[in-house]
Amino acid sequence: MTGPASTLAERLAAVDARIAEAARVAGRDPADITRIVVTKFHPASLVRELVALGVRDVGENRHQEALAKWQELDDASVRWHFVGQLQSNKARQALRYASVVHSVDRPSLVHALEGDHAPVGCFVQLNLTEDPARGGVRGEGLEHVAEAVLAAPGLELLGVMAVAPLGEEPRAAFARVREASERLRRFAPGAASISAGMSADYPAAILEGATHLRIGTAITGKRPERR
Ligand SMILES: *Cc1c(COP(=O)(O)O)cnc(C)c1O
């Protein structure tokens, strides 16, 4: 189904079938899982095609590109998720389109996002690697940033987000994410969501409790060259 001859509709259906199957194996209701289609590097026309196929949740990882597509589409039915690293000086601009920011990883970004606006969903991003230069919090940074989000006007703490590191079995990485989620819920019981799972590993993420999947190439096909 993912060969070169497959269509967007076929790939979307195949991914949704695998999501349903993994949920069944995990004893979970697929309705509790939000499948976000990551459309980075693809044109707004692809988002339009996805919308015609019933997609509502779309993910982007670069601010300028996301802003341009949001403006071009001008479609209020799309829920835009920002999943990339976000500079604090771009945060206010990102709120023009983003309903959810998956990459909150420092108090300064929380303060740049907070304000007197409709609630914006926030995931605290975890860094599962040994490399501190990667986005995301490590150790007690989770509590630190989560407390800042809880105290911030206009922000709603949804849970934790992570990318499985290369070189680690994804299920083991997602088990660590689940532990972090349990830690978070001890002081923020409502923040029970987990944003985890990409094209290569989303079934494993579902087995470890992921509620928000960020899936790009398995649905969109290969990404065009970075513009
Ligand atoms: C690009 C991206 C994805 C989707 O990646 P695929 O491997 O194409 O599914 C998910 N999450 C983040 C943060 C990304 O940047």
The ligand as an SDF file (V2000), in Angstrom:
LIG
                    3D

 15 15  0  0  0  0  0  0  0  0999 V2000
    8.6290   15.6530   10.5930 C   0  0  0  0  0  0  0  0  0  0  0  0
    8.1480   15.3710   11.9570 C   0  0  0  0  0  0  0  0  0  0  0  0
    7.2640   14.3170   12.2000 C   0  0  0  0  0  0  0  0  0  0  0  0
    6.7830   13.3570   11.1170 C   0  0  0  0  0  0  0  0  0  0  0  0
    7.8470   12.5790   10.6500 O   0  0  0  0  0  0  0  0  0  0  0  0
    7.6310   11.3320    9.6720 P   0  0  0  0  0  0  0  0  0  0  0  0
    8.7980   10.4590    9.9410 O   0  0  0  0  0  0  0  0  0  0  0  0
    7.5990   11.8820    8.2970 O   0  0  0  0  0  0  0  0  0  0  0  0
    6.3470   10.6930   10.0470 O   0  0  0  0  0  0  0  0  0  0  0  0
    6.8260   14.1260   13.4970 C   0  0  0  0  0  0  0  0  0  0  0  0
    7.2420   14.9150   14.5110 N   0  0  0  0  0  0  0  0  0  0  0  0
    8.0830   15.9360   14.3210 C   0  0  0  0  0  0  0  0  0  0  0  0
    8.5050   16.7550   15.4820 C   0  0  0  0  0  0  0  0  0  0  0  0
    8.5750   16.1970   13.0440 C   0  0  0  0  0  0  0  0  0  0  0  0
    9.4230   17.2180   12.8440 O   0  0  0  0  0  0  0  0  0  0  0  0
  1  2  1  0
  2  3  1  0
  2 14  2  0
  3  4  1  0
  3 10  2  0
  4  5  1  0
  5  6  1  0
  6  7  2  0
  6  8  1  0
  6  9  1  0
 10 11  1  0
 11 12  2  0
 12 13  1  0
 12 14  1  0
 14 15  1  0
M  END
$$$$
